[in-house]
Structures are given as structure tokens and as C-alpha cells.
Amino acid sequence: MLATFPLFPAALQSLSSIHSSQTVRFGVITDVHQDVMHDGHERLERFVEAMQLANVDFIIQLGDFCVPHPRNSGFMEIWKSFQGPRYHVLGNHDMDGGYQRQHTVQYYQMPDRFYTFDAGPIRGIVLDTNDPGGSATGYKKYIAKDQIQWLEEQLAQSDRPVCLFLHHPLDEPKGIENRREVRAVLEKAQSRSSNILAVFSGHYHEDYHHLVQQVRYLQINSASYVWLGEAGARETWDPLIHKKHPSLRSVAAYKDPLWALVTIDFSSNQLIVQGRQSQWVGPNPWERGVQES
């Protein structure tokens, strides 16, 4: 699966003082859900091996990775085995089991809940979409005022094109509650400099692309599954596996892990997203009685 999008002209102009012929390649994986899946280690290992072989400049995971429990130390070691820069985004399930955000930040060895990093000619901006606020009960999906102000400052100060990385999407009604407020900041910055190359998110366990007010939003599918809940619950693995991982009966898992290999090629003015295809483990969601949306 391959999708190609044009970069915006102003993004190229801002590179004149750097290296306009540079290419940046990175791997994106999201929603592995190590604490749900029995084979999360294997899925992550295949991603890391593929990205090492592709010689990418960095890898990033967009949340719902694992909780900061000692049982996940082996999973984290697989992530750390990638020989290059590695970046994390906080997902809503990364604090399951009563953990606080600071626990997960420390466990992942993140510089902070939201931060920036540079990769050659681009700047990455990582956001935390789990701030208190909004009307949602249970898991929060909100970006607070202090983080929005920080984002505005980072966009204004950046001397290079920007990619944003977050867990909950900004372009969907069921995404971040104050998405319009955050999008207004992005749209203002884009109208001023056209330096935002793309906004990458996870959470939905889907693939799609939206262009809203000249800001490109890319949703990356889960590495592992689609959540069906009780409506489509079925045991598709060995009973002993389901006994140890009870939530597995509520997922329609992918046989092979999914991820994206992203190439930003300034010489050809292209953003290229190479995805993966897989098959369902057992019956597909519709065969399991889930209504097609």
C-alpha cells in the first residue's frame, strides 16, 4: 500500500538555508496494545527489524503501547534495540491500571509529556492529548491551554518544516474535544508559513487521510487489531491463550502487524506513506456480527 502527497511550496523555501535535497525517512507504529495482545513482543520485534533494515532516521510510536509495569520490561527492550532515535507519544491506555502520566513518561524515558525533536531538515512536535478538561467521562481526550500556548510558540519559532505526532486525532468529531481550538492554531500557522507537513495520529485503529484548511491529517492503523467489544466477542486462539489474555476475545486481530514507513523527499516535493496489508485472524468483524459503519 502506497500513498503519495505533495509538500507545500513554502516548506521547500524554508529549507534553503539547510539542505533542500535531503530526504527523511521514519517508521510509525501505533496502538500495539501490549497489555491486550499475547503476541505484542513479536509484532514490535518485526517492526523494529524492518525499520532497521530500511535504515530509517527515527522511529515513533503514537500511543497505547504498554503500561509502565515491570512485566513489560522485555517489550521495552525490544523497542530500545532499534539503533537510532526513538520517540514516544502518550496514549489513553498507557496509564491503565491506576498509573499517572508521569509514571509512563518516566518508564518510556520521554523528555516530557509534550516535546520537540529535530530529524535532519524537519522538526517533530509531540503532543499529549490526555489533559484534564472537556466533558468526556472516563478517558480524557483534551489539550489544555498551557500546551496549546506552547504549541503556538513552537510553530512560530520553528526554523524548519514540522510534523506533528499525537494519539487522539484532531480531524474527527470523536477525537480531541477541543479539536477546533487546536486546529485553529495549526491553520493560523499554516496560513502564515505553510510549514506543517503532516499531523500523524492513532487511536481509531483505522487508515485514512484528510486535508483540512491546507493541513494534512494522517491516521495510522493499529499494529494489532480492531476492537469489537462484546458484540463481536469470539475466541480465535487456543483456550489457554484466552484464559491468560481475556480481552483477546473482544478483538479482531490482524495476522501480521501493521505500520507505516514515511518518506519526506524535499527534492521531489513528496510525502510518501508506505503501509502494510494483512489478513484477519479467524472470522472478520462482519462475520462476527458487527455492523459495517
N, C-alpha and C positions, 0 to 999 in steps of 0.2 A: 504494500500500500504506500503510495507516494503522493504527497500534495505539495504544490509549489505556489508561493505567493510573492508578489513584488514588494521590495522595500520602498520606503518613501524617499523621494529625492533629497529632502533636507538632511536625512540621516547620512547620506553619502557626503554631502557638503561638510558636515561636521567632522568627518574623518580626514579632511585634507591635511591636517597637522599631525595625523597619526600614520596609518598605513591603509589607504583606500583599497588596496588589493588583497587585504587579509581575509581569511576565511576562519570562522569559529564553528566548531562542532561540539555538541554536548548531548548527553543522554538524559532523558527524563523518564522517571518511573513514579507511579503514584498508587496509593491505596493497595499496597501489598497485603495489609491486614494479617501480619504475622500471628496475632493473637486469636485469629479465627481459623486460619488455614493450617493444615497439618504439614504442608509442603512449602511453607514460606521460605525456608532456607534454600531449597533447590531453585525456587523462582528467582530469588535475589542473586544467587550464585550464577545463574545463566545470564542475567542482566550484566553483572559486573564483568564476567568473562567476555561477553560480546562487546562491551564498551572498551575494554582493554584492547581487544583485537582491532576495534575501529579507531583506536588511538585518539579518542575524543579529548577535548581540552578540559572538561569537567563533567561530573555527574551531579544530578539533583533529584531529590525525591520530594513530592508535593504533599506529603502528609498521610495520616492513617497508616503509619509504618509499623510501630510497635510501642507498647507501653514501657516505661523505664523500670522494668522488673529484672532482677538478676537472671531469671530463666532465659532472657533474650540476649544474653551476652554473646553467645555464639552467632546469632543472627547479626549483631552489630559488628562482629569481627569480619564477617563476610563483606559487609559494606566497607569497612576500613581497609580491606585487602586491595581495593582499587588504588592503583599507583598514580594518583593525581588529585586535584582539588575535588572535594565532596561537600555538598551543601544540603541542608535540611529545611523543610517547611513544616510548621506545626499543623496537624490535622485535628479534628474534633475528637477522634478516638484515641489519640496519643496520650490522653490524660485519663482514660478509663481506669476504673478500679480505685478511684479516690485520689489520684495523683494531681498535683498542681502543675501549671505550665512551667514554673521554674525548675521542677524536678526533671521534666522531659528535656528542657533546654540544656541542663547540666549533663544529663545522660547522653544526649546526642553530641555534646561538646560544641553547641552553637554559640556564636558570639553574643547573641541576644535573641529575643522573640522576633524582632524585625531588624534587618540589617542590609548592607550593600556589599557587593564584591565586584572586582574587575576581572574580566577574562579577555585579554588582548584588547581589541578595539571596542568592546561592549561593556556596559555596567549592568549587573544584576541587582534588582531590588526585591528583597524577600519581605512579604507582609505576613502578619499574624491576624487571621480572621476570626479568632476566638475571644475577642474582647467582651467584657460585660457590656450590656446595653441591648436595646431593642425589646421586642415583646415576646420573642420566642421562649417557650418553656423547654427545659432540658438543655440540649446542646445549644450554645450561643453561636451566632454567625453574624458578627458585627466588627467594625473597625472604629475604634474610639477616636475622639477629637485630637488627642496628642499624636497619635500615629498618622492621622490624616495630615496634620500640620507638618510632621516630619517628612511625609511622602511629598508634599508640595515643595518643601525645601530641597529635597534630593533631586526632584525633577528639574527645578530651576537651576541648581548648581552643577548638574552633570555636564561634563565636557565631552561626552560620547553617547552614542545611541544606547537605549535602555531596553532590557527585557524584564518584565515583572513576573514574579512567581508567588502564588498563593494557593490555599486549599479550596475554599469555597469560591465559586465563580462570581463575577461581577455583572455578568450579562444576562442572567436568568432570574425570573421572578422568585424562584425558590432558593436563590443564592443568598448573598450577603444582604441583610435587611436594609442597611443604609447604602445600598449599591449606587443609587443615583447621586448621592453626595460624593462618593469616592470617584465615580465616573466623571463627574463634573471637573474634578481636579485633573484627571487624565486628559480630558477633552480640551481643557484650557491649555495645558502644557503642549498637547499635540498641535493645537492651532497656532501656537507660538513658534514651535521649532520642528515639529514632525519627527521627534527623536525617539518616540516609543515604537519599537519594532513589533512587539507582541506581548500579550498577557497570557500566561500559562496557568491553568488551574486543574484541579482534580475533583474529588468528592462525588460527582454524579455517576461515575462508572460508565461513561459514555465517550464517544468521539464526536466532536463537531467543531465547526469554525463559524464565528460571527464577526462581521465588520460593522462596528457601531461608531458613527461620528469619526471615521478615519482611525479608530483604534481597533486593532486586531485581537480577538479573543480566541484562544485555542484550548479546548477541553481535551484532556488526556484520559484515556480509559484506564480502569483498574488493571493492575497486573494480574489479578486473581479471579474476579467473579462479578456477577450481578446479584444483588441482594433481592430475594423473593419474599422473605418472611414466611409466615405460616401458610399463606395462600398457595405457595408452591413447594412446601416442605417435602423433601423426599431423601431417603438415604441412598447415595450413589457410590459410596465406598464400602470397604469392609466394615462390618459392625463394630469391631474393636476400635477402628479409627473414629467412628462417630461417637462412641462412648467417651473417648478421650477429648474429642472436639465437638461438643454438642451443637454449636452454632452452624456446623457444616451442612446440616440438613436443610437449612434455610437459604442456601446459596446455589446458584447455577454457575459452576466453576468453568474456567477456561482450561483446556487441556495443556496449552502452552502459555507461558507468561507473556503479557503484552507490555510494550514500552514504546517510546519514540526516540528516534535519532534525529536531532535537529542540526541543520547546517545553515549558517548565515554567511552567504557569499556576497561580499560587497562588490567584487569585480563584475559579477553578472547581475547585481541588484536583485538577488533572490533569497527568500527564506524557504528552505526545503524541509519538510517533515516526512520522515520515513517511518511508517508504522509497521505493525505485525498483524497477521491473521492467525486464528486458531479455530478449534472446534470445541463444542460443549462436552463436558464430562457427563455422560448419561443423557436423559431427555432434555431438550431445550426448554426454555421458560414457558412457551406456549403449549407444549405437550404436557407440561406440568400444571396447566390450568390457569396460568397468569394471563390476564387480558393484555393484548397488544396496545401500546399507547401511541 
